[in-house]
Amino acid sequence: MALDLSQFDANSVGLSSNNIFGLPSTQENADLVILPVPWEVTISYRDGTSRGPENIYDASMQVDLYDPDVKDGWKKGFYMMPVDKNIKKKSDYLRQCAELIISHLVDGGNVEDNEQLSGKLQEVNNGGVMLCNWVQEMTLTLLKQGKKVALVGGDHSTPLGFIKALATIHSDFGVLQIDAHADLRNAYEGFQYSHASIMYNVLKEVPQVSKLVQVGIRDYCDEEVEMINQDSRIETFFDKNIKERMYEGETWKKICEDIVSKLPNKVYISFDIDGLDPKLCPNTGTPVPGGFELDQVFYLFKLIKASGKELIGFDLNEVSVGVKTADNIDAIVGARLLYKLCNYFVS
């Protein structure tokens, strides 16, 4: 069913009675369906990202629909599904369990020596399996309906099930990860499906991912460097090296061309908002100095599209907001980043 735009004024105020970006979309008539995943069980520093989808949704009403890079992409329809309250409630409960475990570890304790905490750790890990299966089932159902699908988190652990769903359809594809962190830790803090382990788990559990291209990485450990150096599937463009190349005269265009050249024909984008300069996402869970301007990543998207590579899906994660209205720059940036990704996806 085609999206009916006969009574829709794209130049008017975003109506709260409509869906994301103020569009009169439904799940049935939208070309692109967005799954919100309100989950932040294993976050390491600051909370709030489980409320990312609803904050982005609210801020999206302020996004003008004209996009000079992808004109009228919105006419194909973008629809965000309602936030699942049971998933959010489960996340809130398991987050309390994880906080007790993390606090014990920080104090120098051993979880294995504590029967109560060992039980809570098992609960958290079981919850991670549950979420992965839920996301896989939800996204696979949409894909089988012929929908383009995207995911909005939540912390960065959330897209594993989506990537697994895509792997049932695409036998070979690459992941472009834009992030401050490498996320290649094995069961960080004992959590099998930690936000810091997402790409480790993707490479371990999804053999259809033939290439992981990481961009903007600037906070990582020895274990992750060793994996990067030893696994031929991984190509990492560290933030330090990108900046030094630019300082020495190379253009961002040339660097983007190098990034694009490492990607296979089919590409999935996994975007942790802390890949941006933290002035654009000051309330994200683990902000790190450095990173990109929004226009820089938009230009990278443009070159990916121009290369003829196929975008098969994407996620946007780790968007949180502060308690003050002035701190909501995170949601405003997140909404604009989401809109650009949606437009390139349907173009």
Order of alpha helices (4+ residues) and beta strands (2+ residues): beta-alpha-beta-alpha-alpha-beta-alpha-beta-alpha-beta-alpha-beta-alpha-alpha-beta-alpha-beta-alpha
